[in-house]
Amino acid sequence: MPQASGSYITFGDVFEHAGALTNQNLARAPIAGQTVVFGVGPMQARIRASGAVWSNTEGVRQIVVSNATPVGEANTNSSNPGYQTVAAPKDTRPQPKVIAALGRAIARGEEIRAEDIVWLDAPSLAPRDALEDADFLIGKTARRELNAHMPLRAIDVIEKPAIRRNETVTLVYEASGIKLSLRGRALSDAPLGATVRVVNPQSKKILDAIVEGPGTARVVMSQVSAQFVNRNGTN
C-alpha cells in the first residue's frame, strides 16, 4: 500500500517513476494510522491536468494511501524529469476479482449510463460469462428488465437501437445515379449497421435494409430491382 512521506501526499508517494511530478502535492496526508482513497477517474483527471498520462493498463480500481509516519515528519523524493507518462502505482498486489452490475433496476429498452454501474465481489454462484468490463455495458440497452446488484451477461443487453419497432423509417435506394426514397414501418428494434425488416404500408411488402442512422436505412439493392421489374410488368 502506498504511504505518504510527509504532510502531503505527492505523486511520488503513489506512483513509481513519476518524473517531474514526483514532488507535486496531490492531497493532505491522512493522520497516522488512517488512509485516503482515490478513485481512478479523479486521479486520471489530476494527472492529465498536470500534463502527464496514466492509462491504467493494470486495471486498478482505487488507490489507498496510508500514513504510517509520525505527523509532521517529512521526507520528499528527488525529481527525475523527462518522463512522458506516469507509471503504475507502487501497490501491485493482485486486485480481488469483481464483476460489473447495476446500482438500480433498469427497465427493458432503457439505456445504461456510466453512473448506473457498480462493482461486486464476484460471488461463487455468478455465471461463468458474467461481465467484468463496465465499458461493455455503458451505452447499451437492456434487452429485458434488469435487477440491481445482480451479475450481468452479454445477452442481457443490446446495442442502443437507432431504429425502434413500429417507428416510421425512411428507406433509401441509390444506384446508377438514381436515388429513391420511400417510407416504411420497422418491424423490430435495430442498432446502427444492423439489418432491419421494414414493411411498406401501401404494398405490404417487406424489405430488408441496413440501418444508417436514426430513422434511416438503405435498402438491399436486389429487392428494389425486383420490385421495379414487377411494377413495370416485365417479370
N, C-alpha and C positions, 0 to 999 in steps of 0.2 A: 504494500500500500504506500503511495507517495506520502511524504511528510514535509510539512512547511519548515523552512530553515530559519525563519525569523518571525517578525511581527506581521509580515505579509506573505501570502502565497505567491510565488513567482512562476513564470513559465518553466524556468529551470528546475523548480521543485517537482513539476508534474511530468515534463517531457525530457527524454534524452535528446541530446544534440539540438537544443532549442536555438542555437546560434545567437544571433543578435538580440533575440528576445529573452535570453537566459535570465537577466536581472529585472525584466519588466514585471510589475506587480499585476496580479490577477484579482486578488481579494484579500481582505484581512484574514490573518490566520486564525483558526479556532483556538480556544484556550486549551491548555494541556489536558490530554485525555479525551477530547472531543473531536468531531470530524466535520468537514464541509463536503457536500455532494454537488458536483457539477453535472448537469445534463449535457449530452453530446452536442445537441443543436446549439445551445447558447455558447458552449466552448468553441465550436467551429466558427461561430459568428465573431467572437472575440479575436480569434486567430486571424480571420480574414481582415478585420478592421486594423490589425497590426501589420498587414502586408505579407502574411505568410499563409500556408495552406496545410490543413490536416485532413487527409482523405478518409481516415478511419477504416483502412482496409482490414484491420483486425476485428472489426465488429464490436468494439467496446460500446456498451450501452450507458454507462455512467462512470464518473471518475470520483473516487472518495479520497480525500486528503485529510490526514491526521496531523496532530502537533504533539509530539512526544517530548519536546524540549521545554525547559522552563520558560515562562513568559518573560519576554524582553531579551532573551539570548538570541542573537542574530548570527547568521553565517551565510553570506552571499556567495554565489557561484561566479566564476570568471566568465567573461564574454568570449564567445567563439564565433565571430561574424563570418558571413559568406554562405550560409545555408539558405536554400530557396524554399524548403519545406520544413515542417515540424515533424519530427519522428514519432514513433509510437510511445504511449505512456509507459512509465517505468514499471508499473504493475502489470506483468504479463501472465499472471496466473490465469488458467482457463476459466471462462465465464460459465455459470450454470446454463444448461440448455433451456431456452424459453421459446414459446410459440406466440404468434400474433393472435389477438382476439379483439372483440368489440367491447367498448365500455358501456354501450347501451344497445337496446334492441333495435334492429334495422328492419323496416318493412320491405316486402317484396317490391322490387323495382326502384328502391331508394339508393342513391349514390353514397358510397363510403368515402368519408373525408379523413384527412390525417388526424384530426382531433378525436375521431371515433376509435382510434387504435389504442389498445392497452397490451401489456405483456403478461403472460402467465408462465410460471414454472411448469415445464412440460409434465403433465400428470401421466402416471403409468398406463392409464387406460386411453390416452389420446390416440386417435387414428395414426397409423404409420405415415400417412401423407398429410398430416396436419401442417399448416403453413407456418414457416418461421420468418418469412420475409414480408414486412409490412408494406414495402413498395409495391408488391404484387396486388395488394388489396386496395390501395388508395386510388380513387377514380373509377373503380369497378362498381357494378350494380348488383344488388342482392338478387339471386335467382329465386329465392324463397324467403320467407320470414326467418331472420337470424336472431338468436337469443344472445344476450350479453354474457361475457365471460365464459364462452364455450369455444373449444377448439374448432378451427375452420379449415375446410379443404378447398382445393381449386374449383371443384364442381359446385361449390356454394355460391360462386359469383360469376358474372359475365362482364364483358366489356360494356362500357356505357353506350346504350343504343343511340345512334344518330337518327334512326327512324323508329317510330313506335307503331305497334299494331293498331290498325284502323286509321292511322294517320294518312292524310292526303299527300301523295308523293308526286313530284314532277319527274317523269321518265324522259330521258334524253337519248336520242339516237342520232349518230353523226357518222357519215360515210360518203366518200366520193364528192366532197364539197357540199353535201346536203345535210342540214341539221333540222331535225324534227323534235317536237316535244309533245307529250300528252300527259294527262292526269290519271292517276290511279289510286287505289287504296291498298295500303300494306296489309299483308296477312299475318305478319309477325314482327316482333322487335328485331333489329339488326344493327350491329355496330359498323363503324367506318371500315370499308374494304370487304365486308361480308356480302353474301348473296341473299337477296330478299325476294320473296314472291309477291307480286303486285297484280291485282285484278283490275281490269278496265270496266268501270261501272256500266258503260253502254253495251259493249260487246260481250261482257262477262268472260273474256279471255284472260288467262293467267300468264304473266310473263316473269321470267327470272331476270333480275337486274343487280348490278354491283353498286353498293352504296358509296356515293362520292362525297356526301356531306349531309347536313341536316335537311331532311325532306327532299333530297335529290338522289337519283340513281341512274346509272347508264345501262340501257337495255342490251342484252346479248344480241349481237347483230343478226345471227341466223334466224332468230324468232321473228324479228321485224320484217326481214326479207320475205319470209314465208307468208306473213300476213298480207303484205303488199301484193304478192303474187295471187293470193286468193281473192283479194279485193278487186283486182283487175280482171279476174275471170280467166286467167291463163293457166290455171292448175286445177 
